[in-house]
């Protein structure tokens, strides 16, 4: 009986804050949804979404270079060769 009483004493902090955030898709479209991500009014920019992921497009993935990540990677590691010489 003591375990049941102890389990029923829920703290207010056990549940995360559930609030509205803005989702920005790769094509620039956006919508509001409720989430536990960040804080009220934050923006979540997606790098991969149903518009670009091959599981939904039925083909090749379109690689978008957001913030120059791919360019930065290629400039740092593009000269490495992994094949036999």
Helices and strands as residue ranges (DSSP letters): H 2-7, G 12-14, E 19-24, E 30-35, E 43-45, H 54-57, G 66-68, H 69-77
